[in-house]
Amino acid sequence: MRTRFLVSTSLVALGLLAFACSSKPRPPKEPTVTETVSDAGEGDADAEPPPPKSLFERLGGKEALAKVVDAFTKNMLGNDLTKKRFAKIPKDRIEAMNKKIVDQLCKETGGDCEYTGKSMKDAHKGMKITEAEWNAMVKAMKAALEEAGVAEMEESDVIALLAPMREDIVEQKTPAKK
Ligand code: HEM
C-alpha cells in the first residue's frame, strides 16, 4: 500500500515537471543571417552596375580631345606628304577646321557635341587625297594620341572610328604622279 502511494506520487510529480517545462515560453528565434560579405554593407545589392564609360569619357573629355587634335594638325603640317595641303590655308581657317574636327570626334566618340561641318565626302571633294596621305594621317593621329598619353586601347578605338571615313576621303587609290 505504501509502495503504491509512493509510485503514484512520483508519477504525479513527473507529470507536473513535464507540463512546467513544455509551457515555458520559448526565447524569440534569432533571424537567419543570409547576407554574404560581398553584398553586406552600404548600397543596394540589387542596384544596376554603372554604365560603361564612353570613348569620349575614356579619352578625358573635350579638353583632352582639343589637345589631341591640335597635335594632330601640327603633325600633318610637319609631314612632307601632307603639309602641302595646308600650306596656303590661313591660320584662322586651320583653327576653324580644328574646332570642327574636335566637335566631330566628340560626337563620334559619344560626347554631347554637335558637328556642324561638311560631310567627309564634301569636305575633301576634288582634293585627290591619296592612300599614302591617308596612311600619313593615321600616323599623325597615332602620334598625337600617344603624345597626349592616351592608352593603346583608346588609341585603337579612335583609329577604328576613323577607318570607315577612308572611302569618302581617299579619291586616289595609288600615289599621285609628280
Ligand atoms: C579621318 C580623317 C580625317 C578627318 C576626320 C578630317 C576632318 C576634316 C574636317 C572636319 C574638315 C573641315 C570640314 C568643314 O570645313 O566643314 C576637314 C577639312 C580638310 N581636310 Fe580633312 N579630315 C581627315 C583626313 C584628311 C586628310 C588625309 C587630308 C589630307 C592629307 C585632309 C585635308 C583636309 C583639308 C585640306 C581640308 C580643308 C581645310 C580648309 O580649306 O578649310 N583631311 N577635314
Residues whose N, C-alpha, C, O or C-beta is under 5 A from the ligand:
A	BS01	HEM	T82 R85 R93 M97 K100 I101 G117 K118 A123 I129 E133 W134 M137 L162 M165
